[in-house]
Amino acid sequence: MTIRAEPDVIRLVGQCGAEDAEALLQLLLQQARPLDLTRCEHLHTALVQIIWGSGASLAPGGAPMLPDWLCQLLDRSEGPPARTAI
């Protein structure tokens, strides 16, 4: 399983696909915990949307295997990113 619930963190490991979206949503609804993405190699956009929409924070260590722009989008340690007008 690519999503592992631990008492203080939710770990996403390996190739996290759309089939993991429901499990992640349920875990985030049960208890707000930071997400550990340090061993996440791929994050499907369904999971990105759930993480973004839930406001979940990233655990220390970030997500070294994911693109920098995605880590910046998901990292809420300094509050939500500034929005710009289109």
C-alpha positions as CSV (number, residue, x, y, z in Angstrom):
1,M,0.0,0.0,0.0
2,T,1.4,3.4,-0.9
3,I,-0.4,5.3,1.9
4,R,0.5,4.4,5.5
5,A,-1.2,6.0,8.5
6,E,0.9,6.4,11.5
7,P,-0.1,8.1,14.8
8,D,1.6,11.4,14.0
9,V,2.0,11.4,10.2
10,I,0.5,10.0,6.9
11,R,3.3,8.6,4.7
12,L,2.9,8.4,0.9
13,V,5.5,6.0,-0.5
14,G,6.4,5.1,-4.1
15,Q,4.0,5.5,-7.0
16,C,0.8,7.1,-5.5
17,G,-1.9,6.8,-8.1
18,A,-5.6,7.8,-8.5
19,E,-6.7,4.6,-6.8
20,D,-5.2,5.9,-3.5
21,A,-7.3,9.1,-3.5
22,E,-10.2,7.8,-1.5
23,A,-8.0,6.3,1.2
24,L,-6.0,9.5,1.5
25,L,-9.2,11.6,1.8
26,Q,-10.6,9.3,4.5
27,L,-7.4,9.5,6.5
28,L,-7.3,13.3,6.3
29,L,-11.0,13.5,7.3
30,Q,-10.4,11.3,10.3
31,Q,-7.5,13.2,11.8
32,A,-5.4,16.1,10.5
33,R,-1.8,15.0,10.3
34,P,1.1,16.2,8.3
35,L,2.0,14.3,5.1
36,D,5.4,12.7,4.7
37,L,6.3,12.7,1.0
38,T,10.0,12.0,1.4
39,R,9.7,8.6,-0.3
40,C,6.9,9.5,-2.7
41,E,8.1,9.0,-6.3
42,H,4.9,10.0,-8.2
43,L,1.8,11.8,-7.0
44,H,-1.3,11.6,-9.2
45,T,-3.2,14.9,-9.7
46,A,-6.2,13.4,-7.8
47,L,-4.0,13.2,-4.7
48,V,-2.6,16.7,-5.3
49,Q,-6.2,18.1,-5.4
50,I,-7.1,16.3,-2.1
51,I,-3.9,17.6,-0.4
52,W,-4.4,21.1,-1.7
53,G,-8.1,21.1,-0.8
54,S,-7.6,19.7,2.7
55,G,-5.0,22.2,3.7
56,A,-2.8,19.4,5.0
57,S,0.8,20.4,5.7
58,L,4.0,18.6,4.7
59,A,6.1,16.9,7.3
60,P,9.7,18.1,7.6
61,G,11.9,16.8,4.8
62,G,9.6,18.0,2.0
63,A,9.3,15.7,-1.1
64,P,12.8,15.4,-2.6
65,M,11.6,13.1,-5.5
66,L,8.8,15.4,-6.6
67,P,9.3,18.5,-8.8
68,D,10.1,21.7,-6.9
69,W,7.1,23.6,-8.2
70,L,4.8,20.9,-6.8
71,C,6.5,21.0,-3.4
72,Q,6.1,24.7,-3.2
73,L,2.5,24.4,-4.1
74,L,1.8,21.9,-1.4
75,D,4.1,23.3,1.3
76,R,1.8,25.2,3.7
77,S,4.4,25.8,6.4
78,E,4.4,29.5,5.8
79,G,0.7,29.7,5.0
80,P,-1.1,29.4,1.7
81,P,0.7,30.7,-1.4
82,A,-0.1,34.2,-2.6
83,R,-2.7,34.2,-5.3
84,T,-2.3,36.4,-8.3
85,A,-5.0,37.8,-10.5
86,I,-5.3,36.4,-14.0
